[in-house]
Amino acid sequence: MTCGSSAAEFYEFIRKKFIKTKLLKPKSSRKSSSELYCICMGYLNPEKSE
C-alpha cells in the first residue's frame, strides 16, 4: 500500500507509539482516493513506570 510522504512520516511516528499498527483502505473507498485508516493497538506509554 502506498501513501504520500506526510502520511508515511505520520505512520512511522505512530508505529513507535504502539505495539501493533496496520494501515487499511476501506473497501468502499475509490482506488484513486487517499483515504486510509490507521489501526493501532497497545499504546506504549513512556510515562508509565512499572
C-alpha positions, -999 to 999 in steps of 0.1 A, spaced: 0 0 0 14 33 -10 9 67 7 22 102 4 53 114 22 35 132 51 13 101 56 44 79 56 61 102 82 29 100 103 28 63 101 64 59 111 58 82 141 27 62 152 45 28 148 69 39 176 40 46 199 20 14 196 28 -23 198 8 -31 167 -2 -9 138 -19 -15 105 -30 7 75 -63 -3 59 -81 12 29 -119 8 32 -134 -14 5 -159 13 -1 -132 38 -9 -123 45 -46 -89 33 -58 -79 69 -66 -88 81 -31 -61 86 -5 -84 75 23 -67 52 48 -74 41 83 -45 36 108 -55 9 133 -33 10 164 -33 -14 194 -12 -15 226 -2 21 234 33 23 246 30 50 273 66 63 280 54 80 313 41 47 328 66 32 352 64 -4 363 
